[in-house]
């Protein structure tokens, strides 16, 4: 307890004691019948003492009140500081809550955006996969028709006319079909053990560099299946300033354990050629005309620096026999005269067109020397 309050309590007790003494003195004086003067003197002394104690009590009360009045503002200030500090903490917590909420909202927005992007990407992948599957199925259907037609034209019929014959058994024929030329070349490679090597060389998009002097390069811009692709090949033209190229669906089909067919056909592929191109219609494989895939091409093609030709139908049948590998090679190419002479008139006589085709087709006969027995 505060010392001032203790002192005040003692003063009050003292006053109470004096009051009791005064009452006792009065009673005692009355009982003894003391002289009046003596009683007055004692009474005066009592009141003087009481007055002194009363003034002291008043001063103590005043001082205590002042002390209380002084203490209360300090405690009030301290309480205010606590309140302000608490408010500051609460405000900080509120700000942190707001900031945390903003972070949470921002995180949610990012997550939502990423989820949307992932969903869109997934949807695009599914769309592309669906598109590619449909495209693959259509490509296979085109090549199915192309193989049937190739087998049909590989059969020797009366409309084929002999164009070239060699003593080693090489024969070249031509016939007219749907206003285009089809050439058929037959020869043998006298080494049956090289059957697989011959198949691999002819399936290689760059295999022609081993036997065709005009071949530049080839590559595969699209793969549908392991043995079904789009191939692009480039060749030199007679005009050195302008090379030629073609795009074609290519398929390798194992007809039996000892016979394989490699078939090429050009649909109307969009390769973003910058030069004006004719609207191509395949005169042999009808289903190829409704197949219009889109592929990426090199800068020289996009800038229109290469002349585009089309493969109506090309097929190579490779058959392993007991003493040789027999090759039957069919070829029909639109704008074939461009490959040798860009100045050739569109009305070039048939014999000149066939001569140009013969020069190109006979180059494959070099395989005889490449795979001959050593």
C-alpha positions in Angstrom: 0.0 0.0 0.0 1.2 3.6 -0.7 2.9 5.2 2.4 0.7 8.3 2.0 -2.5 6.3 2.4 -1.0 4.5 5.5 -0.3 7.9 7.0 -3.8 9.2 6.3 -5.2 6.1 8.0 -3.1 6.7 11.1 -4.2 10.3 11.4 -7.9 9.3 11.2 -7.2 6.7 13.9 -5.5 9.4 16.0 -8.5 11.8 15.6 -10.8 9.0 16.7 -8.6 8.4 19.7 -8.6 12.1 20.7 -12.4 12.1 20.4 -12.6 9.2 22.8 -10.2 10.8 25.2 -12.3 14.0 25.1 -15.4 12.1 25.9 -13.6 10.3 28.7 -12.2 13.5 30.1 -15.6 15.1 30.1 -17.1 12.3 32.0 -14.2 12.1 34.4 -14.3 15.8 35.1 -18.0 15.7 35.8 -17.6 12.9 38.1 -14.8 14.5 40.1 -16.4 18.0 40.1 -13.0 19.5 39.2 -12.7 23.2 39.1 -13.9 24.9 35.9 -10.6 26.5 35.0 -8.8 23.2 35.0 -11.3 21.7 32.7 -11.2 24.6 30.3 -7.4 24.5 30.2 -7.4 20.8 29.3 -10.2 21.3 26.8 -8.3 24.1 25.1 -5.2 22.0 25.0 -7.2 19.1 23.4 -8.7 21.3 20.7 -5.3 22.8 19.9 -3.9 19.3 19.5 -6.9 18.3 17.5 -6.5 21.3 15.3 -2.9 20.5 14.6 -3.7 16.9 13.8 -6.6 18.1 11.6 -4.4 20.5 9.6 -1.8 17.7 9.3 -4.5 15.4 8.1 -5.8 18.0 5.6 -2.3 18.5 4.3 -1.8 14.7 4.0 -5.1 14.3 2.2 -4.2 17.2 -0.2 -0.8 15.7 -0.9 -2.3 12.3 -1.4 -4.9 13.8 -3.8 -2.2 15.5 -5.7 -0.2 12.3 -5.8 -3.2 10.5 -7.1 -4.0 13.2 -9.7 -0.3 13.0 -10.8 -0.3 9.3 -10.9 -3.5 8.9 -12.9 -2.3 10.9 -16.0 0.9 8.9 -16.1 -1.0 5.7 -15.9 -3.5 7.1 -18.5 -0.6 8.1 -20.8 0.9 4.6 -20.3 -2.5 3.1 -21.1 -2.8 5.3 -24.2 0.7 4.2 -25.4 -0.3 0.6 -24.9 -3.5 1.2 -26.8 -1.7 3.0 -29.6 0.9 0.2 -29.7 -1.8 -2.3 -29.8 -3.6 -0.4 -32.6 -0.3 -0.2 -34.5 0.2 -4.0 -34.1 -3.4 -4.6 -35.2 -3.0 -2.2 -38.2 0.3 -4.0 -39.1 -1.5 -7.3 -38.8 -4.3 -6.0 -40.9 -1.8 -4.8 -43.6 -0.1 -8.1 -43.4 -3.4 -9.8 -43.9 -4.2 -7.5 -46.8 -0.7 -8.2 -48.3 -1.1 -11.9 -47.7 -4.5 -11.8 -49.3 -3.0 -9.9 -52.3 -0.3 -12.5 -52.6 -2.9 -15.3 -52.4 -5.0 -13.6 -55.0 -2.0 -13.0 -57.3 -0.9 -16.6 -56.8 -4.5 -17.8 -57.6 -4.5 -15.6 -60.7 -1.1 -17.0 -61.8 -2.3 -20.6 -61.1 -5.5 -20.0 -62.9 -3.6 -18.5 -65.9 -1.2 -21.4 -65.9 -4.0 -23.9 -65.6 -5.8 -22.2 -68.5 -2.6 -22.2 -70.5 -1.9 -25.9 -69.7 -5.5 -26.7 -70.6 -5.2 -24.8 -73.9 -1.8 -26.5 -74.6 -3.3 -29.9 -73.8 -6.3 -29.1 -76.0 -4.0 -28.0 -78.9 -1.9 -31.2 -78.5 -5.1 -33.3 -78.6 -6.3 -31.3 -81.6 -2.9 -31.7 -83.4 -2.8 -35.3 -82.5 -6.3 -35.9 -83.8 -5.4 -33.9 -86.9 -2.2 -35.9 -87.4 -4.0 -39.2 -86.9 -6.6 -38.2 -89.5 -3.9 -37.0 -91.8 -1.9 -40.3 -91.3 -5.0 -42.4 -92.1 -5.7 -40.4 -95.2 -2.0 -40.6 -96.3 -2.2 -44.4 -95.8 -5.3 -44.6 -97.9 -3.6 -42.5 -100.7 -0.6 -44.9 -100.6 -2.9 -47.9 -100.7 -4.4 -46.7 -103.9 -1.0 -45.8 -105.3 0.3 -49.3 -104.6 -2.6 -50.9 -106.3 -2.1 -48.7 -109.3 1.7 -49.3 -109.3 1.1 -53.1 -109.3 -1.3 -52.7 -112.1 1.1 -50.6 -114.2 4.0 -52.9 -113.4 2.3 -55.6 -115.3 3.4 -55.8 -118.9 0.6 -54.9 -121.2 0.3 -54.3 -125.0 0.2 -50.5 -124.6 3.8 -50.4 -123.4 6.3 -49.7 -126.2 9.9 -50.7 -126.0 12.1 -47.7 -125.9 15.5 -49.1 -124.9 17.0 -52.6 -124.6 20.5 -53.7 -123.5 22.2 -57.0 -123.8 22.5 -57.3 -120.0 18.7 -57.6 -119.7 17.9 -54.0 -119.2 14.6 -52.9 -120.8 12.8 -49.6 -120.8 9.2 -49.1 -121.9 6.9 -46.1 -122.2 3.1 -45.8 -122.5 0.6 -42.9 -122.5 -1.9 -42.7 -119.7 -4.3 -39.9 -118.9 -2.3 -37.4 -120.9 0.9 -38.2 -119.1 3.9 -40.5 -119.7 4.6 -43.6 -117.7 8.0 -45.3 -118.0 8.8 -48.8 -116.9 12.4 -50.0 -116.5 13.3 -53.6 -115.8 16.8 -54.8 -114.9 18.6 -57.2 -112.5 21.4 -57.0 -110.0 23.4 -60.2 -110.1 23.9 -60.5 -106.4 20.9 -61.9 -104.4 22.7 -61.5 -101.1 22.5 -57.7 -101.4 18.7 -57.6 -101.4 18.4 -55.8 -98.1 21.1 -53.4 -99.0 19.4 -52.5 -102.2 16.1 -51.9 -100.4 17.8 -49.7 -97.8 19.6 -47.7 -100.5 16.4 -47.0 -102.4 14.5 -46.1 -99.3 17.1 -43.6 -98.1 16.0 -40.1 -99.0 19.7 -39.4 -100.0 20.3 -42.7 -101.6 20.0 -41.3 -105.1 23.3 -39.5 -104.7 25.0 -42.8 -105.3 23.7 -43.2 -108.9 22.1 -39.9 -110.0 24.5 -37.1 -111.0 21.8 -34.5 -110.9 20.6 -35.3 -107.3 21.4 -32.6 -104.7 19.9 -33.7 -101.4 16.8 -35.2 -99.8 15.2 -35.0 -96.4 12.0 -36.0 -94.6 9.8 -33.1 -93.4 7.1 -35.4 -91.9 6.9 -38.9 -90.5 3.5 -40.6 -90.2 4.7 -44.1 -89.5 8.1 -45.7 -89.7 7.5 -46.6 -93.3 5.1 -43.8 -94.3 6.6 -40.3 -94.7 6.7 -37.2 -96.8 10.0 -36.8 -98.6 11.5 -33.8 -100.3 14.3 -34.1 -102.9 16.2 -31.5 -104.9 17.9 -31.9 -108.3 20.0 -29.8 -110.6 18.4 -28.3 -113.6 20.1 -27.8 -117.0 19.9 -24.1 -116.1 22.5 -23.8 -113.3 20.7 -20.8 -111.8 17.5 -22.7 -111.0 17.3 -26.1 -109.3 14.2 -28.2 -109.1 12.5 -30.2 -106.3 9.5 -32.2 -105.4 7.5 -33.3 -102.4 5.9 -36.7 -102.2 4.3 -39.2 -99.9 6.6 -42.2 -99.7 5.9 -45.6 -98.4 7.9 -48.8 -98.0 5.7 -52.0 -98.2 7.0 -55.5 -97.6 4.9 -57.5 -100.0 6.5 -60.8 -99.0 9.7 -62.1 -97.3 11.5 -61.6 -100.6 9.7 -58.7 -102.2 9.4 -55.0 -101.2 7.7 -52.1 -102.9 8.8 -48.4 -102.5 6.1 -46.0 -103.7 6.1 -42.2 -104.1 3.2 -40.0 -105.1 2.7 -36.2 -104.9 -0.5 -34.8 -103.4 -1.1 -31.0 -103.5 1.3 -30.3 -100.5 1.5 -26.7 -99.3 5.2 -26.0 -98.8 4.8 -22.2 -98.8 6.7 -21.8 -102.1 7.1 -18.1 -102.8 6.9 -18.5 -106.6 3.7 -18.8 -108.5 2.8 -22.5 -108.8 0.3 -24.3 -111.0 -2.8 -25.9 -109.4 -1.5 -29.5 -109.5 -3.9 -32.3 -110.2 -2.5 -35.8 -110.0 -3.6 -37.6 -113.2 -3.0 -41.1 -111.9 -3.7 -41.3 -108.2 -7.1 -39.6 -107.8 -7.2 -39.8 -103.9 -4.0 -37.7 -103.8 -5.9 -34.7 -105.0 -8.0 -34.4 -101.8 -4.9 -34.8 -99.6 -3.5 -31.3 -98.8 -1.0 -31.4 -95.9 1.0 -28.4 -94.8 4.8 -28.7 -94.3 7.7 -26.4 -93.5 10.3 -25.7 -96.1 13.7 -24.1 -96.4 14.4 -20.5 -97.2 15.2 -21.1 -100.8 11.7 -22.6 -101.4 9.9 -20.0 -99.5 11.7 -17.3 -101.5 10.7 -19.0 -104.7 14.2 -19.9 -105.9 13.5 -23.5 -106.7 11.2 -24.8 -109.5 8.6 -27.3 -108.3 7.8 -30.5 -110.1 5.3 -33.3 -109.1 5.5 -37.1 -108.8 2.4 -38.5 -110.5 3.6 -42.0 -109.5 7.0 -43.5 -108.9 7.4 -47.1 -107.7 10.3 -49.5 -107.3 9.6 -53.2 -106.9 12.6 -55.1 -105.5 12.4 -58.9 -105.7 14.9 -61.4 -104.5 15.5 -64.4 -106.7 17.9 -67.3 -106.5 20.5 -65.7 -108.7 19.7 -62.0 -108.6 17.7 -59.1 -107.4 15.1 -58.0 -109.9 14.2 -54.3 -110.1 11.0 -53.0 -111.8 11.0 -49.2 -111.8 7.9 -47.1 -112.7 8.1 -43.4 -113.2 5.6 -40.6 -114.1 6.5 -37.0 -113.3 4.8 -33.8 -114.2 7.0 -31.1 -115.7 9.7 -33.8 -116.3 11.2 -31.8 -119.2 12.0 -29.0 -116.7 14.5 -31.3 -115.0 16.7 -31.2 -118.1 15.8 -28.1 -120.1 13.8 -25.1 -118.7 13.7 -23.7 -122.2 11.7 -26.6 -123.6 8.4 -25.6 -125.1 5.2 -26.8 -123.4 4.4 -28.4 -126.8 7.6 -30.5 -126.8 7.1 -33.5 -129.0 6.6 -36.8 -127.2 9.9 -38.3 -128.3 11.9 -35.5 -126.6 9.9 -35.9 -123.4 10.6 -39.6 -123.4 14.3 -39.1 -124.1 14.6 -36.8 -121.1 12.7 -39.4 -118.9 14.9 -42.2 -120.2 18.1 -40.3 -119.2 16.7 -39.9 -115.7 15.4 -43.4 -115.3 18.4 -45.2 -116.7 20.7 -43.6 -114.0 19.3 -46.2 -111.5 20.9 -49.0 -113.5 24.2 -47.9 -111.8 23.1 -50.0 -108.9 24.2 -53.0 -110.8 27.8 -51.9 -110.4 27.4 -50.7 -106.8 26.1 -54.1 -105.6 27.8 -56.4 -108.0 29.7 -59.4 -106.5 33.3 -58.8 -105.6 
